């Protein structure tokens, strides 16, 4: 019996297998163009396209999005910017079966990040995946294993790792410039575009949106219209999915993961052994599920601690420190992001005479690593990617169960609450579960 391409691609596993057999790992010459595709670009993905094209780092040969309106707009923008028109795909499986694509950038909703990245790695594509790289602790560990198994480049979208000032300052911190680090702190006080999102009513999804494919790894749920503002596309699409556990990770896993990554980078202790988190969705009457106010504490095996705060209601630009920021406290002094190093005795700045390294854009790192084929050429290790994302997820689990959790870094499981362990992963749609590699 003959099997058509459509029937074959109907199997998620089959689609990735065929793509993987076609891509053997291109070796780039000095004049070879990287052939790029961005997957999901209604929001952050559009900046991927703009940054890559404006710096002439790659040629866009394809775009992929489940919304045909977004696809059409993307084609017009890319054609105008680079002069040639990319191919379009609504189904990621078909895009990954395209042998002309060397690398992908992924900016889908969070619940798609790991599966899309793992499928792409298996298909022989180098991958830049937006933050957080995983929707859960379990997914993150599988993604790390996939990058190691398939030998392709994986770069995580916490772009602070490419900040020249932070690279210099973190090196100083790790060398003991402020003594032994005992406490790191991160915070997100964004409220400029954070607000009550309204209430939901069930509705048919618009024809231009493939709702089943948008849900992907998530089992089927109703499309929710915003009953308080019906002119909007939906309560969750295209941005408010961040505030629903099924698809997003709340503010701590949205803007928060950037500051969490800096805190983990400075603290350099790996995974915690104890986590507590409290808060709520205060002041807003809506159907959002994740907290708009959250305070989380992590304790490590050596007794040191890290704290993280989320507030969407107020404290914007608190103490002129910006809406997002970090502090690092050592035994001999402290560090404030964007402000520098300080003495405890008089709060005066400590002069730094070490020069910053050369500034380089996040996608320059990515494309350089694609050309070299060396994972170490991206600015963040695979394990550090997992640590930073996992801290966000661990904080959310502690918040959801409502009590302090004890954690085993070796097994990446909780030791005092078996029910909490269920929140380290999820129920998957058939055919859309990431491959278990670790």
PATORBA-783751 format. One record per residue: x, y, z of N, C-alpha, C in turn; residue number from 1. Coordinates in steps of 0.1 Angstrom, whole numbers, plus 5000, padded with zeros to 4 digits. Layout:
n_X	n_Y	n_Z	ca_X	ca_Y	ca_Z	c_X	c_Y	c_Z	num
X	Y	Z	X	Y	Z	X	Y	Z	NUM
...
***
This chain:
n_X	n_Y	n_Z	ca_X	ca_Y	ca_Z	c_X	c_Y	c_Z	num
5008	4988	5000	5000	5000	5000	5009	5012	5000	1
5006	5022	4991	5014	5034	4990	5010	5043	5002	2
5020	5051	5006	5018	5061	5017	5021	5075	5012	3
5011	5083	5012	5013	5097	5008	5021	5105	5018	4
5027	5116	5013	5035	5125	5022	5026	5130	5033	5
5013	5133	5030	5004	5138	5040	5001	5128	5051	6
4999	5115	5047	4997	5105	5056	5009	5102	5065	7
5021	5103	5058	5033	5100	5066	5036	5111	5076	8
5033	5124	5072	5035	5135	5082	5025	5135	5092	9
5014	5127	5091	5004	5126	5101	5009	5120	5113	10
5020	5113	5112	5026	5107	5124	5038	5117	5128	11
5036	5122	5140	5047	5132	5145	5060	5125	5145	12
5061	5113	5150	5074	5106	5151	5080	5104	5137	13
5071	5100	5128	5076	5097	5114	5081	5110	5108	14
5075	5121	5110	5079	5133	5104	5093	5137	5109	15
5096	5135	5121	5109	5139	5127	5119	5129	5122	16
5116	5116	5121	5125	5106	5117	5130	5109	5103	17
5120	5112	5094	5124	5114	5080	5133	5126	5079	18
5129	5137	5087	5137	5149	5086	5151	5146	5091	19
5152	5138	5102	5165	5135	5107	5174	5127	5098	20
5168	5118	5089	5176	5111	5080	5181	5119	5068	21
5174	5130	5066	5178	5139	5055	5189	5148	5059	22
5189	5153	5071	5199	5163	5075	5211	5156	5081	23
5223	5157	5075	5235	5150	5079	5245	5159	5087	24
5242	5172	5088	5251	5180	5095	5260	5188	5085	25
5256	5199	5080	5263	5207	5070	5275	5213	5076	26
5286	5213	5068	5298	5220	5072	5299	5233	5064	27
5300	5244	5071	5298	5257	5064	5312	5262	5060	28
5313	5266	5047	5324	5273	5042	5323	5288	5045	29
5334	5295	5042	5334	5310	5046	5323	5317	5038	30
5319	5313	5026	5309	5320	5018	5295	5313	5019	31
5294	5303	5026	5281	5296	5027	5271	5304	5035	32
5259	5305	5030	5248	5312	5038	5241	5302	5047	33
5238	5306	5059	5230	5298	5068	5216	5300	5064	34
5208	5289	5062	5195	5289	5057	5186	5288	5069	35
5178	5298	5072	5171	5300	5085	5156	5299	5084	36
5149	5294	5095	5135	5294	5096	5132	5298	5110	37
5122	5307	5112	5117	5310	5126	5103	5303	5127	38
5101	5297	5139	5089	5290	5142	5082	5297	5153	39
5070	5303	5149	5063	5311	5159	5068	5325	5160	40
5061	5335	5154	5067	5349	5154	5057	5360	5154	41
5046	5357	5162	5036	5368	5164	5041	5378	5174	42
5051	5374	5182	5056	5383	5193	5071	5383	5192	43
5078	5377	5201	5093	5377	5202	5099	5372	5189	44
5093	5363	5182	5099	5357	5170	5101	5368	5159	45
5092	5378	5159	5094	5389	5149	5107	5396	5151	46
5111	5397	5164	5124	5404	5167	5136	5394	5162	47
5134	5381	5163	5144	5372	5157	5146	5375	5143	48
5135	5376	5135	5136	5378	5121	5143	5391	5118	49
5139	5402	5125	5144	5415	5123	5159	5416	5126	50
5163	5410	5137	5177	5410	5142	5186	5402	5132	51
5182	5391	5128	5190	5382	5119	5191	5389	5105	52
5180	5394	5099	5180	5400	5086	5188	5413	5086	53
5186	5421	5096	5192	5434	5096	5207	5433	5098	54
5212	5422	5104	5227	5420	5106	5232	5411	5095	55
5224	5407	5085	5228	5399	5074	5235	5386	5079	56
5229	5380	5089	5236	5368	5095	5231	5355	5088	57
5220	5355	5082	5215	5343	5075	5204	5347	5065	58
5201	5337	5057	5190	5339	5047	5178	5332	5051	59
5167	5339	5052	5154	5332	5055	5148	5325	5043	60
5148	5312	5045	5142	5303	5034	5128	5298	5038	61
5124	5300	5050	5111	5295	5055	5107	5302	5067	62
5093	5302	5069	5087	5307	5081	5076	5297	5085	63
5074	5296	5098	5064	5286	5103	5056	5292	5114	64
5042	5292	5113	5034	5297	5123	5020	5291	5121	65
5013	5288	5132	5000	5282	5131	4989	5291	5127	66
4992	5304	5126	4982	5315	5123	4985	5320	5109	67
4976	5318	5099	4979	5322	5086	4980	5337	5084	68
4974	5345	5093	4975	5359	5092	4989	5363	5096	69
4995	5357	5106	5008	5359	5110	5018	5355	5099	70
5016	5344	5093	5024	5339	5082	5025	5350	5071	71
5013	5354	5067	5012	5363	5056	5020	5376	5059	72
5018	5381	5071	5026	5393	5075	5041	5391	5075	73
5045	5379	5080	5059	5376	5080	5065	5375	5066	74
5058	5369	5057	5063	5368	5043	5066	5382	5037	75
5056	5391	5039	5057	5405	5034	5070	5412	5040	76
5071	5410	5053	5082	5417	5060	5096	5411	5056	77
5097	5398	5054	5110	5392	5051	5113	5395	5036	78
5103	5395	5027	5106	5398	5013	5110	5412	5012	79
5104	5421	5019	5108	5435	5019	5123	5437	5024	80
5126	5429	5034	5139	5431	5040	5151	5425	5033	81
5148	5413	5027	5159	5405	5021	5158	5404	5006	82
5146	5407	5000	5144	5407	4986	5139	5394	4981	83
5139	5383	4988	5134	5370	4984	5123	5365	4993	84
5114	5358	4988	5103	5353	4996	5105	5339	5002	85
5103	5338	5015	5105	5325	5022	5093	5316	5019	86
5095	5303	5020	5084	5293	5020	5077	5294	5033	87
5064	5290	5033	5056	5290	5045	5051	5277	5049	88
5051	5275	5063	5045	5262	5068	5037	5266	5080	89
5025	5259	5082	5017	5260	5094	5021	5249	5103	90
5025	5237	5098	5028	5226	5106	5043	5224	5108	91
5048	5225	5120	5062	5224	5123	5069	5211	5117	92
5061	5201	5117	5066	5188	5112	5070	5189	5097	93
5062	5196	5090	5065	5198	5076	5077	5207	5074	94
5078	5217	5082	5090	5226	5082	5103	5219	5085	95
5103	5210	5095	5115	5203	5099	5118	5192	5089	96
5109	5189	5080	5112	5179	5069	5118	5186	5057	97
5120	5199	5058	5125	5207	5047	5141	5207	5048	98
5147	5200	5038	5161	5198	5039	5169	5211	5036	99
5163	5221	5031	5170	5234	5028	5172	5242	5041	100
5165	5239	5052	5167	5246	5064	5178	5241	5072	101
5188	5250	5075	5199	5246	5084	5197	5248	5099	102
5189	5259	5102	5188	5262	5116	5174	5268	5118	103
5169	5267	5130	5156	5273	5134	5157	5282	5146	104
5149	5292	5147	5147	5299	5160	5133	5297	5164	105
5130	5295	5177	5117	5291	5182	5112	5301	5192	106
5100	5307	5189	5094	5316	5198	5079	5314	5199	107
5076	5301	5200	5062	5297	5202	5058	5299	5217	108
5046	5297	5221	5043	5297	5235	5051	5286	5242	109
5053	5288	5255	5062	5280	5263	5060	5265	5262	110
5047	5261	5262	5045	5247	5262	5049	5239	5249	111
5053	5247	5239	5058	5241	5227	5074	5241	5226	112
5080	5249	5235	5095	5251	5233	5103	5238	5233	113
5101	5229	5243	5110	5217	5243	5107	5208	5232	114
5094	5205	5229	5091	5196	5218	5096	5201	5205	115
5094	5214	5202	5098	5219	5189	5114	5219	5188	116
5121	5222	5199	5135	5222	5199	5140	5207	5197	117
5134	5198	5204	5139	5184	5203	5136	5178	5190	118
5125	5181	5184	5122	5176	5170	5132	5182	5161	119
5135	5195	5162	5145	5202	5153	5159	5196	5155	120
5163	5194	5167	5176	5188	5169	5177	5174	5162	121
5167	5166	5164	5167	5153	5158	5167	5154	5143	122
5160	5164	5138	5160	5166	5123	5173	5172	5118	123
5183	5174	5126	5195	5179	5121	5196	5194	5120	124
5187	5201	5127	5188	5216	5127	5195	5221	5139	125
5202	5232	5138	5207	5239	5149	5195	5248	5155	126
5195	5250	5168	5183	5256	5174	5187	5267	5183	127
5179	5278	5181	5179	5289	5191	5164	5289	5197	128
5163	5286	5210	5149	5285	5216	5147	5296	5226	129
5136	5302	5225	5133	5313	5235	5132	5308	5249	130
5132	5317	5258	5131	5314	5272	5116	5312	5276	131
5113	5304	5286	5122	5294	5292	5123	5282	5282	132
5134	5276	5281	5136	5265	5271	5126	5254	5273	133
5121	5253	5285	5112	5241	5288	5100	5247	5296	134
5089	5240	5295	5077	5243	5302	5078	5237	5316	135
5086	5227	5318	5087	5220	5331	5101	5215	5334	136
5104	5211	5346	5117	5206	5350	5120	5194	5342	137
5111	5184	5340	5113	5172	5333	5117	5175	5318	138
5109	5184	5312	5112	5187	5298	5126	5193	5296	139
5130	5201	5305	5143	5207	5304	5154	5197	5304	140
5153	5187	5313	5163	5177	5313	5163	5168	5300	141
5152	5166	5294	5151	5159	5282	5158	5167	5270	142
5156	5180	5271	5162	5189	5261	5177	5189	5261	143
5182	5189	5273	5197	5189	5275	5202	5176	5269	144
5195	5165	5272	5200	5152	5267	5199	5151	5252	145
5189	5157	5246	5187	5157	5232	5198	5165	5225	146
5202	5176	5230	5213	5184	5224	5226	5176	5225	147
5228	5169	5235	5240	5161	5236	5240	5148	5227	148
5228	5142	5226	5226	5130	5217	5228	5134	5203	149
5221	5144	5198	5221	5147	5184	5232	5156	5179	150
5239	5162	5188	5252	5169	5184	5250	5182	5177	151
5238	5188	5178	5235	5201	5171	5236	5212	5181	152
5238	5224	5176	5239	5236	5185	5225	5239	5191	153
5225	5242	5204	5213	5247	5211	5217	5259	5219	154
5210	5270	5216	5213	5282	5224	5199	5287	5230	155
5200	5291	5242	5189	5295	5250	5187	5310	5249	156
5174	5315	5249	5171	5329	5247	5171	5338	5259	157
5180	5335	5269	5182	5345	5280	5194	5353	5276	158
5191	5364	5269	5202	5372	5262	5211	5379	5271	159
5208	5380	5284	5217	5386	5293	5231	5379	5293	160
5231	5367	5289	5244	5360	5289	5254	5365	5278	161
5248	5374	5269	5257	5380	5259	5260	5394	5262	162
5256	5399	5274	5259	5413	5278	5273	5414	5283	163
5281	5422	5276	5295	5423	5279	5298	5427	5294	164
5290	5437	5299	5293	5441	5312	5290	5430	5322	165
5279	5423	5320	5276	5412	5329	5286	5401	5328	166
5291	5398	5316	5301	5387	5315	5313	5391	5323	167
5317	5403	5323	5329	5408	5331	5326	5407	5346	168
5314	5412	5349	5311	5413	5364	5308	5399	5370	169
5302	5390	5362	5300	5377	5368	5314	5370	5370	170
5323	5372	5361	5336	5366	5362	5343	5371	5375	171
5342	5384	5378	5347	5390	5390	5340	5384	5402	172
5327	5383	5402	5320	5377	5413	5325	5363	5416	173
5326	5355	5405	5330	5341	5407	5345	5340	5412	174
5353	5350	5409	5367	5350	5414	5368	5356	5428	175
5357	5360	5434	5357	5364	5448	5358	5379	5450	176
5355	5387	5440	5356	5402	5441	5348	5407	5453	177
5337	5401	5457	5329	5406	5468	5329	5395	5479	178
5339	5386	5479	5339	5375	5488	5331	5364	5484	179
5327	5355	5494	5318	5344	5491	5304	5349	5490	180
5297	5345	5479	5284	5349	5477	5275	5341	5486	181
5266	5348	5494	5258	5341	5503	5243	5343	5500	182
5240	5353	5492	5226	5356	5489	5225	5363	5475	183
5217	5358	5466	5214	5365	5454	5199	5368	5453	184
5196	5379	5446	5182	5383	5446	5179	5388	5432	185
5167	5384	5427	5162	5389	5414	5148	5394	5416	186
5143	5403	5408	5130	5408	5409	5124	5413	5396	187
5111	5412	5395	5104	5416	5383	5092	5424	5388	188
5092	5437	5385	5081	5446	5390	5073	5452	5378	189
5072	5445	5367	5066	5450	5355	5051	5452	5357	190
5046	5464	5353	5032	5466	5353	5027	5474	5342	191
5036	5479	5333	5032	5488	5322	5023	5481	5313	192
5025	5468	5310	5016	5460	5301	5011	5448	5308	193
5009	5449	5321	5003	5438	5329	4990	5443	5335	194
4979	5435	5333	4966	5440	5337	4956	5428	5338	195
4945	5431	5343	4934	5420	5343	4931	5417	5329	196
4930	5404	5326	4928	5400	5312	4914	5397	5308	197
4904	5397	5318	4890	5395	5315	4886	5381	5318	198
4873	5379	5314	4867	5366	5317	4864	5358	5303	199
4863	5345	5304	4862	5337	5292	4848	5332	5290	200
4846	5330	5277	4834	5322	5273	4839	5313	5261	201
4833	5301	5260	4837	5292	5250	4833	5297	5236	202
4841	5294	5226	4838	5299	5213	4846	5291	5203	203
4842	5292	5190	4849	5285	5179	4862	5293	5176	204
4873	5287	5174	4885	5294	5171	4884	5300	5157	205
4891	5311	5154	4890	5317	5141	4896	5308	5130	206
4892	5309	5118	4896	5300	5107	4911	5302	5104	207
4916	5313	5106	4931	5315	5103	4940	5309	5114	208
4934	5304	5125	4943	5298	5135	4940	5283	5136	209
4951	5275	5135	4950	5261	5137	4951	5259	5153	210
4939	5258	5159	4938	5258	5174	4944	5245	5179	211
4941	5234	5172	4946	5221	5177	4961	5220	5176	212
4967	5226	5165	4982	5226	5164	4988	5236	5174	213
4981	5247	5176	4986	5257	5186	4987	5250	5200	214
4978	5242	5203	4978	5235	5216	4989	5224	5217	215
4992	5218	5205	5003	5209	5204	5004	5198	5215	216
5014	5199	5224	5016	5190	5235	5004	5189	5244	217
4997	5199	5245	4985	5200	5255	4973	5192	5249	218
4967	5184	5257	4954	5178	5253	4944	5189	5250	219
4934	5185	5242	4924	5195	5237	4917	5203	5248	220
4916	5216	5247	4909	5224	5255	4901	5234	5247	221
4890	5239	5252	4881	5248	5245	4889	5261	5241	222
4886	5267	5230	4891	5280	5227	4883	5290	5235	223
4889	5300	5241	4883	5309	5250	4882	5323	5244	224
4870	5328	5242	4869	5342	5237	4869	5351	5250	225
4874	5363	5248	4874	5372	5259	4860	5379	5260	226
4852	5374	5269	4839	5379	5271	4838	5394	5274	227
4848	5399	5280	4848	5413	5284	4853	5422	5272	228
4859	5417	5262	4864	5424	5251	4864	5416	5239	229
4852	5414	5233	4850	5404	5222	4858	5407	5210	230
4862	5419	5208	4869	5423	5196	4883	5416	5196	231
4888	5412	5208	4901	5406	5209	4900	5391	5204	232
4911	5385	5199	4910	5372	5193	4906	5361	5203	233
4911	5363	5215	4908	5352	5225	4914	5356	5238	234
4910	5349	5249	4915	5352	5262	4930	5348	5263	235
4934	5337	5256	4947	5332	5257	4956	5336	5245	236
4950	5336	5233	4958	5339	5221	4958	5354	5219	237
4969	5361	5216	4982	5354	5214	4992	5357	5225	238
4988	5364	5235	4998	5367	5246	4994	5362	5259	239
4982	5362	5263	4978	5359	5277	4979	5344	5280	240
4983	5336	5271	4986	5322	5275	4997	5322	5287	241
5005	5332	5288	5015	5332	5299	5008	5330	5312	242
4996	5334	5314	4989	5334	5327	4980	5322	5330	243
4982	5312	5322	4975	5299	5323	4985	5288	5325	244
4983	5279	5335	4993	5269	5338	4994	5259	5326	245
4984	5257	5318	4984	5247	5308	4995	5251	5297	246
4997	5264	5295	5005	5268	5284	5017	5276	5288	247
5016	5284	5299	5027	5293	5303	5032	5290	5317	248
5040	5299	5322	5046	5297	5336	5045	5309	5344	249
5036	5318	5341	5034	5330	5349	5045	5340	5347	250
5045	5351	5355	5056	5361	5353	5069	5356	5357	251
5070	5347	5366	5083	5342	5370	5090	5335	5358	252
5082	5329	5350	5087	5322	5338	5086	5330	5325	253
5082	5342	5326	5081	5351	5315	5092	5361	5315	254
5090	5373	5320	5102	5382	5322	5111	5377	5332	255
5105	5370	5342	5113	5365	5354	5124	5356	5350	256
5123	5348	5340	5134	5339	5337	5147	5346	5334	257
5146	5358	5328	5158	5366	5325	5166	5369	5338	258
5158	5375	5348	5164	5379	5360	5168	5366	5369	259
5160	5356	5367	5164	5343	5374	5177	5338	5369	260
5179	5339	5356	5191	5334	5350	5203	5342	5355	261
5202	5355	5356	5213	5363	5362	5216	5359	5376	262
5205	5357	5384	5207	5353	5398	5214	5340	5399	263
5210	5330	5391	5216	5317	5391	5231	5318	5386	264
5233	5326	5376	5246	5328	5371	5256	5333	5382	265
5251	5343	5389	5259	5349	5400	5261	5339	5411	266
5250	5332	5415	5250	5323	5427	5259	5311	5424	267
5257	5305	5413	5266	5294	5408	5266	5282	5418	268
5254	5278	5422	5252	5267	5431	5245	5255	5425	269
5241	5256	5413	5233	5245	5407	5219	5246	5412	270
5213	5234	5415	5199	5233	5420	5198	5235	5435	271
5187	5240	5440	5185	5242	5454	5181	5228	5460	272
5180	5228	5474	5176	5217	5481	5162	5220	5488	273
5158	5233	5489	5146	5236	5495	5140	5248	5488	274
5127	5248	5486	5120	5259	5479	5107	5262	5486	275
5104	5275	5488	5091	5280	5493	5087	5291	5485	276
5074	5293	5483	5069	5304	5475	5054	5307	5479	277
5051	5320	5480	5038	5324	5483	5034	5336	5475	278
5021	5339	5475	5016	5351	5467	5002	5349	5463	279
4998	5355	5452	4984	5354	5447	4982	5363	5435	280
4970	5362	5430	4966	5371	5419	4957	5382	5426	281
4963	5393	5430	4957	5403	5438	4952	5414	5430	282
4940	5420	5434	4935	5432	5428	4929	5431	5414	283
4930	5419	5408	4925	5417	5394	4913	5407	5395	284
4902	5411	5389	4890	5402	5388	4891	5396	5373	285
4897	5385	5371	4898	5379	5358	4900	5364	5359	286
4902	5357	5348	4903	5343	5347	4918	5338	5347	287
4927	5347	5348	4941	5343	5348	4944	5335	5360	288
4953	5325	5359	4956	5315	5369	4969	5318	5377	289
4979	5323	5371	4992	5325	5377	4992	5337	5386	290
5001	5338	5396	5001	5349	5405	5007	5362	5398	291
5001	5373	5402	5007	5386	5398	5016	5392	5409	292
5017	5385	5420	5025	5388	5432	5031	5375	5437	293
5044	5374	5438	5049	5361	5442	5063	5363	5448	294
5065	5357	5460	5078	5358	5467	5083	5344	5469	295
5095	5341	5464	5101	5327	5464	5115	5327	5470	296
5117	5317	5478	5131	5315	5484	5136	5302	5481	297
5149	5301	5477	5156	5289	5474	5168	5288	5484	298
5170	5276	5490	5181	5273	5499	5189	5262	5492	299
5203	5263	5494	5212	5254	5488	5219	5246	5498	300
5226	5236	5493	5233	5226	5502	5243	5232	5512	301
5249	5244	5507	5259	5250	5516	5252	5260	5525	302
5239	5261	5525	5232	5271	5534	5229	5284	5528	303
5235	5287	5516	5233	5300	5510	5219	5301	5504	304
5214	5313	5500	5201	5314	5496	5199	5324	5484	305
5188	5322	5477	5185	5331	5467	5170	5334	5468	306
5166	5347	5466	5152	5351	5467	5148	5358	5454	307
5135	5356	5451	5130	5362	5438	5116	5367	5440	308
5114	5379	5435	5101	5386	5437	5094	5390	5424	309
5081	5388	5423	5073	5392	5412	5062	5401	5417	310
5061	5413	5411	5050	5422	5415	5045	5429	5402	311
5033	5427	5398	5027	5433	5386	5018	5445	5389	312
5015	5446	5402	5006	5457	5406	5012	5470	5408	313
5024	5471	5413	5030	5483	5416	5045	5482	5418	314
5051	5492	5425	5066	5493	5427	5073	5494	5414	315
5067	5500	5404	5074	5501	5391	5085	5511	5393	316
5097	5507	5387	5109	5515	5389	5112	5518	5403	317
5110	5508	5412	5112	5509	5426	5126	5514	5429	318
5127	5524	5437	5140	5530	5441	5149	5533	5429	319
5143	5536	5418	5150	5540	5406	5159	5528	5402	320
5156	5516	5405	5164	5505	5402	5159	5498	5389	321
5149	5503	5383	5143	5497	5371	5132	5487	5374	322
5125	5483	5364	5113	5474	5366	5118	5460	5368	323
5130	5457	5365	5136	5443	5366	5150	5445	5371	324
5155	5436	5379	5169	5438	5384	5174	5427	5392	325
5187	5428	5397	5193	5418	5405	5203	5424	5414	326
5205	5418	5426	5215	5421	5435	5222	5409	5440	327
5235	5410	5443	5243	5398	5447	5251	5403	5460	328
5249	5395	5471	5255	5399	5483	5266	5389	5487	329
5278	5394	5489	5289	5385	5493	5294	5389	5507	330
5304	5382	5512	5309	5384	5525	5316	5397	5526	331
5321	5403	5515	5330	5415	5515	5324	5427	5508	332
5312	5425	5502	5306	5436	5495	5294	5431	5487	333
5288	5440	5479	5276	5436	5472	5276	5442	5458	334
5268	5436	5449	5267	5440	5435	5253	5443	5431	335
5250	5454	5424	5237	5457	5419	5238	5459	5404	336
5230	5451	5397	5230	5452	5383	5227	5466	5378	337
5235	5470	5368	5235	5483	5362	5241	5494	5371	338
5244	5491	5383	5249	5501	5392	5264	5498	5396	339
5268	5485	5397	5281	5481	5400	5283	5475	5413	340
5296	5475	5418	5300	5469	5430	5301	5479	5441	341
5297	5475	5454	5297	5484	5465	5303	5478	5478	342
5308	5487	5486	5313	5483	5500	5302	5484	5510	343
5301	5474	5519	5292	5475	5530	5294	5486	5539	344
5306	5490	5541	5310	5500	5552	5304	5513	5549	345
5306	5518	5537	5301	5532	5534	5292	5532	5521	346
5288	5521	5516	5280	5520	5504	5286	5527	5492	347
5299	5530	5492	5306	5536	5481	5309	5526	5470	348
5309	5530	5458	5312	5521	5447	5326	5516	5448	349
5328	5504	5444	5342	5498	5443	5346	5499	5429	350
5357	5505	5426	5361	5507	5412	5366	5494	5406	351
5361	5492	5393	5365	5480	5386	5374	5484	5374	352
5386	5479	5374	5396	5483	5364	5397	5472	5353	353
5389	5462	5353	5389	5451	5343	5381	5456	5331	354
5386	5455	5319	5378	5459	5307	5367	5449	5304	355
5357	5453	5298	5346	5444	5293	5351	5437	5281	356
5346	5425	5278	5349	5418	5266	5342	5425	5254	357
5346	5421	5242	5339	5427	5230	5324	5423	5230	358
5316	5433	5228	5301	5431	5227	5298	5424	5214	359
5289	5414	5216	5284	5406	5205	5270	5403	5206	360
5262	5404	5196	5247	5402	5196	5245	5387	5198	361
5233	5384	5204	5229	5370	5207	5229	5361	5194	362
5225	5367	5183	5224	5359	5171	5237	5358	5164	363
5247	5367	5167	5260	5365	5162	5266	5353	5169	364
5264	5352	5182	5269	5340	5189	5263	5327	5183	365
5250	5327	5180	5243	5316	5175	5249	5312	5161	366
5250	5322	5152	5255	5319	5139	5270	5315	5139	367
5278	5321	5147	5292	5317	5149	5293	5302	5153	368
5284	5298	5163	5284	5285	5168	5280	5275	5157	369
5270	5279	5149	5265	5270	5138	5277	5268	5128	370
5285	5278	5125	5296	5277	5116	5307	5268	5122	371
5310	5270	5135	5321	5262	5141	5317	5248	5145	372
5303	5246	5147	5298	5233	5151	5301	5230	5166	373
5305	5240	5174	5309	5238	5188	5299	5244	5197	374
5293	5236	5206	5284	5240	5216	5290	5250	5225	375
5302	5249	5228	5309	5258	5238	5310	5272	5232	376
5306	5275	5219	5307	5288	5214	5294	5296	5216	377
5284	5290	5222	5272	5297	5226	5275	5302	5240	378
5268	5313	5245	5272	5319	5258	5267	5313	5270	379
5260	5301	5269	5254	5295	5281	5255	5280	5280	380
5260	5273	5290	5260	5259	5290	5246	5252	5290	381
5245	5240	5286	5233	5233	5286	5228	5231	5301	382
5237	5228	5310	5232	5226	5324	5228	5239	5330	383
5235	5250	5327	5230	5263	5332	5217	5267	5326	384
5214	5263	5314	5200	5265	5308	5190	5258	5317	385
5193	5246	5320	5183	5238	5328	5182	5244	5342	386
5193	5248	5348	5192	5253	5362	5183	5266	5362	387
5185	5275	5353	5178	5288	5353	5163	5285	5351	388
5160	5277	5341	5146	5274	5338	5139	5267	5350	389
5146	5257	5355	5141	5248	5366	5138	5256	5378	390
5146	5267	5381	5143	5275	5393	5129	5281	5392	391
5126	5286	5380	5112	5292	5378	5101	5281	5380	392
5103	5270	5375	5093	5259	5376	5092	5254	5391	393
5104	5253	5397	5103	5249	5411	5096	5259	5420	394
5098	5272	5418	5091	5282	5425	5076	5281	5423	395
5072	5278	5410	5058	5277	5407	5052	5265	5414	396
5059	5254	5414	5053	5242	5420	5051	5244	5435	397
5061	5250	5442	5060	5253	5456	5048	5263	5459	398
5046	5272	5450	5035	5281	5451	5022	5274	5450	399
5021	5265	5440	5008	5257	5438	5005	5247	5449	400
5015	5241	5455	5012	5232	5465	5010	5239	5479	401
5015	5251	5480	5013	5259	5492	5021	5256	5504	402
5033	5249	5502	5041	5246	5514	5056	5245	5509	403
5065	5244	5519	5079	5243	5515	5082	5229	5510	404
5090	5229	5499	5093	5216	5493	5108	5213	5495	405
5112	5200	5497	5125	5196	5497	5129	5189	5484	406
5140	5192	5479	5144	5188	5465	5157	5181	5465	407
5158	5170	5457	5170	5163	5455	5176	5167	5441	408
5187	5175	5441	5193	5179	5428	5197	5167	5419	409
5201	5156	5425	5206	5145	5418	5196	5138	5409	410
5184	5137	5415	5173	5131	5407	5163	5141	5402	411
5164	5153	5406	5155	5164	5402	5141	5161	5405	412
5139	5156	5417	5126	5153	5423	5124	5158	5437	413
5112	5160	5441	5109	5164	5455	5109	5151	5464	414
5114	5153	5476	5115	5142	5485	5105	5142	5496	415
5097	5153	5497	5087	5153	5508	5073	5155	5503	416
5070	5154	5490	5057	5155	5485	5056	5148	5472	417
5050	5136	5472	5048	5129	5459	5039	5136	5449	418
5029	5143	5455	5019	5150	5446	5026	5162	5439	419
5036	5168	5445	5043	5179	5439	5051	5174	5427	420
5056	5161	5428	5064	5155	5417	5056	5155	5404	421
5042	5153	5405	5034	5153	5393	5034	5166	5386	422
5038	5177	5393	5038	5190	5386	5052	5193	5380	423
5061	5183	5381	5074	5184	5374	5073	5181	5359	424
5061	5175	5355	5059	5172	5341	5044	5175	5338	425
5038	5168	5328	5024	5171	5324	5018	5159	5317	426
5005	5160	5315	4998	5150	5306	5000	5155	5292	427
5004	5147	5283	5007	5150	5269	4996	5145	5259	428
4994	5152	5248	4986	5147	5237	4994	5136	5231	429
4987	5125	5226	4993	5114	5219	5001	5119	5207	430
5014	5115	5206	5022	5119	5195	5029	5132	5197	431
5027	5139	5208	5033	5151	5211	5041	5152	5224	432
5045	5140	5229	5053	5140	5241	5068	5140	5237	433
5076	5149	5243	5091	5148	5240	5097	5134	5243	434
5106	5131	5235	5113	5118	5237	5120	5117	5250	435
5118	5107	5258	5124	5105	5271	5139	5100	5269	436
5148	5109	5272	5162	5106	5269	5171	5106	5282	437
5165	5111	5293	5173	5112	5305	5164	5107	5317	438
***
